[in-house]
Every structure is written in C-alpha cells, then in structure tokens.
Amino acid sequence: MSGYVTRSLLLDAAHSLFVNQGYAATSMRQIAESAGVALGGIYNRFASKEAIFHAILIERHPNQQIMPLIQKMQAESGDHLNQGTVRSLLNELGNHTKFFDLMLVEMVEFKRQAPARTI
C-alpha cells in the first residue's frame, strides 16, 4: 500500500471516528484498526492524534470548491443573483456535510483550544 493511500485511509478513518464518537473518545489504536493499518504505521505518518485532526481540517477543507462560488455571487448584483450560482453554492455546501460535522466536534470538544489553532 502506498504512503498516499495509507495516509488517506487514516484520515478517512479518523474523520469518521471523530464525528461518530468524538475526538476525546477516539484512540490512535482505533484509528489504525479502522483504517486497516498497523499501529506503527500511523505513527510513521502522524506524530499525534492532534496532528491527524489538524491534517483533516487543512486537507479536507471545502474552501477551494466553495470560495469561487462565493466570489461569483459577490460579483453579481444583489438584486440579480444568478439562481444557478446560488444553487451551485448550496449543492457544494451539501457535499461537505462531513466536514461541517467535524467542525462541530471541534467547537464542542475544544472550545477555545482547538487543535486547528494550537498547531
């Protein structure tokens, strides 16, 4: 298994576990098992659970898909917003519900000391 595939499997597994059972309740061992990776393999790619959480927030952020749509909306007249652009934005936001679920985990579990702000 390539390093990229292993990393992707780990991020997918961690994302799912963080959303379903919370950050604090998720262990590195659970992430490794869920991804089908040896525990040592997880530490070859990430120094800590916090590093995994941070990688998910950075690498899986929907900003690249959403920002062009927001910029297009800003360029359109307020009274004449293109319905297609608005629909595209709403669809794109709907495609990223798992990311927003993870943001909710961050807000609830970390309050003022979220990993995204401490790394």
Secondary structure, 3 states (H helix, E strand, C coil): CCHHHHHHHHHHHHHHHHHHHCCCCCCHHHHHHHHCCCHHHHHHHCCCHHHHHHHHHHHCCCHHHHHHHHHHHHHCCHHHCCHHHHHHHHHHHHCCHHHHHHHHHHHHHHCCCCHHHHC
